[in-house]
């Protein structure tokens, strides 16, 4: 008994260090994936990390505050548009952060009026604003005689994979930081009871706008990278509502307001998508809708929430 008691304090400090080492090893292996993964594998991994980056970013606003956005396609599309316009006039590595900055500024402009609205009205408003911006871009492109932009000599998939992997890691880390910050605490208070949060001194509107801006920056950069991946920009595709629907589906399937939720949701959704596109492409959207309905009705807490509940139940039984 004495030996066990004396050994436990020494073992405890090693746990965080071992966790950090494990995370570093995983990140290193994923970063080196182009060395041992073929073109198809890189393409699937690129889509996986895109989904992770987008869903993690969406979580900052909608997961923490409860304000469900159906308009994040506008930030993805704007980033793509910035890359398409700037591709021939500046280095792509400068256009990527520019896409993120443009998305953040747009979120700031739209967020001040939009975040005064609550509940389903906010959902509808974000969807409407995304469609408005899409048709503004379509009108601008038509006025200058462009019905699509080709990006010649775009980087190869290996570099695009590394860029997208970096954005996914950045989004994951950003959610972890916000979760433990005063902003994260304020957003969770807003989600539980916005009026009570305002009563105890939280600047509700500022917190929501800050979360909206943070949740827009990485989707803007993701859109810029994906514009180079497709090597073609078309507004109706880049600003498609399916982008927003897929982000929401990924986050809801993953569940929880922790970084692990979107990661699990993206892994399941991208894996299922690859199977469906190869075996039943015509039924993809139907099956995706059915999966979302099943999760909303029967697994509202998502994969991570259900798994956490199972672990806690098992631990209680073990005690």
PEQUICOR-V385661 format. One record per pair of residues at least 4 apart in sequence whose C-alpha atoms are under 7 Angstrom apart, sorted by the first residue. I is the first residue (numbers start at 1). J is the second residue. If there is no record, write none. Layout:
BEGIN
I/J  I/J
END
This chain:
BEGIN
1/5  2/6  3/7  4/8  7/11  8/12  14/18  15/19  16/20  17/21  18/22  19/23  20/24  21/25  22/26  23/27  24/28  25/29  26/30  27/31  28/32  29/33  31/162  33/37  34/42  34/158  37/41  37/42  38/42  39/43  40/44  41/45  42/46  42/161  43/47  44/48  45/49  46/50  46/161  46/164  47/51  48/52  48/266  48/267  48/270  49/53  49/164  49/165  49/168  50/54  50/164  50/168  50/222  51/55  51/266  52/56  52/168  52/262  52/263  52/266  53/57  53/167  53/168  53/171  54/58  54/219  54/247  55/59  55/247  55/250  55/251  55/262  56/60  56/171  56/172  56/175  56/259  56/262  57/171  57/215  57/216  57/218  58/62  58/215  59/63  59/64  59/257  60/64  60/175  60/211  60/215  61/65  61/67  61/211  61/212  61/215  62/66  62/67  62/68  62/69  63/257  64/184  64/187  64/188  64/191  64/257  65/187  65/188  65/190  65/191  66/191  67/119  68/123  69/123  69/126  70/123  70/126  70/127  70/244  70/245  71/126  71/127  71/129  71/130  71/244  72/76  72/244  73/77  73/130  73/239  73/240  73/241  73/243  73/244  74/78  74/130  74/133  74/239  75/79  75/103  75/216  75/219  75/220  76/80  76/219  76/220  76/222  76/223  77/81  77/223  77/238  77/239  78/82  78/99  78/103  78/220  79/83  79/99  79/100  79/103  79/220  79/221  79/223  79/224  80/84  80/223  80/224  80/226  80/227  80/238  81/85  82/86  82/95  82/99  82/224  83/87  83/95  83/96  83/99  83/224  83/227  84/149  84/151  84/227  84/233  86/90  86/95  87/91  87/92  87/151  90/94  90/95  91/95  92/96  94/98  95/99  96/100  96/221  96/224  96/225  97/101  97/221  98/102  99/103  99/220  99/221  99/224  100/104  100/217  100/218  100/220  100/221  101/105  101/217  102/106  103/107  103/216  103/217  103/220  104/108  104/213  104/214  104/216  104/217  105/109  106/110  107/111  107/212  107/213  107/216  108/112  108/209  108/213  110/114  111/115  111/209  111/212  112/209  114/122  115/208  117/121  117/122  118/122  119/123  120/124  121/125  122/126  123/127  124/128  125/129  126/130  127/131  128/132  129/133  130/134  131/135  132/136  133/137  134/138  134/235  134/239  135/139  136/140  137/141  137/235  138/142  138/235  139/143  140/144  141/145  141/146  141/147  142/146  142/147  148/232  148/233  148/234  149/232  149/233  149/234  150/231  150/232  150/233  151/228  151/231  151/232  152/231  154/228  154/231  155/159  155/160  156/160  157/161  158/162  159/163  160/164  160/225  161/165  162/166  163/167  164/168  164/222  165/169  166/170  167/171  167/218  168/172  169/173  170/174  171/175  171/218  172/176  172/259  173/177  174/178  175/179  175/259  176/180  176/259  177/181  178/183  178/184  179/184  180/184  181/185  182/186  183/187  183/207  184/188  185/189  186/190  186/202  186/207  187/191  187/207  188/192  189/193  189/194  189/197  190/194  190/197  193/197  194/198  195/199  196/200  197/201  197/202  198/202  198/203  198/204  203/207  204/208  205/209  206/210  207/211  208/212  209/213  210/214  211/215  212/216  213/217  216/220  217/221  218/222  219/223  220/224  221/225  222/226  223/227  224/228  225/229  226/230  227/231  227/232  227/233  233/238  234/238  235/239  236/240  241/245  242/246  243/247  244/248  245/249  246/250  247/251  248/252  249/253  249/292  250/254  250/262  250/265  250/266  250/269  251/255  251/261  251/262  251/265  252/302  253/265  253/295  253/302  253/303  254/261  254/262  254/263  254/264  254/265  254/302  254/303  254/304  255/261  255/262  255/301  255/302  255/303  255/304  255/305  256/261  256/301  256/302  256/304  256/305  257/261  259/263  260/264  260/304  261/265  261/304  262/266  263/267  264/268  265/269  266/270  267/271  268/272  269/273  270/274  271/275  272/276  273/277  274/278  275/279  276/280  276/281  276/284  277/281  277/284  280/284  283/287  284/288  285/289  286/290  287/291  288/292  289/293  290/294  291/295  292/296  293/297  294/298  295/299  295/300  295/302  296/300  301/305  301/306  302/306  303/307  304/308  305/309  306/310  307/311  308/312  309/313  310/314  311/315  312/316  313/317  314/318  315/319
END
